[in-house]
Amino acid sequence: MTEAELMMPMRTGEIRIHDEEGFEGMRRAGKLVAECLDMLVPEVKPGVTTAHLDDLIREFVLDHGAQSATIGYRGYRHASCISLNHVICHGIPGDRPLKDGDIANIDVTLILDGWHGDHSRMYAAGQPKRKAERLMDVTYEALMAGIAAVKPGNRFGDIGAAISAIAAKNRLSVVEDFCGHGLGQLFHDEPNVVHSARAGTGPELKPGMFFTIEPMLNIGRKDAAILPDGWTAVTRDRQLSAQYEHSVGVTKDGVEVFTTSPKGWHTPHTVKL
């Protein structure tokens, strides 16, 4: 273990409450990772490999004085997870060129001055099919509904209830094998933030809590399978999946989203350059 790792806080099993210094740290980290995902918008197109996109991310992170949280994490060797089409999450960048109509979730976590910015968006190479566009649109709507449920006095179950209500209305399924998580000076901390839950359940939301909300919605069934590489999670029925993720903090009267796009490119598949 390095000296830097020894100085990091340890996971305690309790939900941390952060002060204004923590909010400032998360704002800086969140802004930088959002700028990174903005940078990728014109780069995602047919013929480009996901390995090339990962190289761009790695260079961006280093050029801005940050570190990749995923390189070296449990043996992982890449600066991003890039999940195509029926891959739910944790897709490994590689040499496969993107094809016209492919959709991709690009998930990046960086560390800036000890604070973690964790963020993902959906991108489209070329022109996606209508059902893929609808899936991405509804998944973003579900994310924002979950975020709208974040305020002091509400409970974590209210987040999952809001997300699952949007999914059910649109006849999509919510993946239950993966969830959001606390973060800050740790990559993964308490609590687990589930995306399908009953309103009024779970711990109470309190000012100073930091966590991700990152719903994964499928066109088909919610069931996931892990490929032999130990990372890649796919839909068992090979139907399309989509995911959006923000890092947020509970304020005294609501929620602050740390990973808002500086360019307003919250949904890259809708951006026309």
Secondary structure, DSSP 8 states (H G I E B T S, - for coil): --HHHHHS----SS-----HHHHHHHHHHHHHHHHHHHHHGGG--TT-BHHHHHHHHHHHHHHTT-EESSTTGGG---S-EEEETTEEE-----S-B--TT-EEEEEEEEEETTEEEEEEEEEESS---HHHHHHHHHHHHHHHHHHHT-STT-BHHHHHHHHHHHHHHTT-EE--S--EEE-SSSSSEEEEE-SS--TT-SSB--TT-EEEE--EEESS-S-EEE-TTSS-EEETT---EEE-BEEEEE-SSSEEETT--TTS-SSGGG---
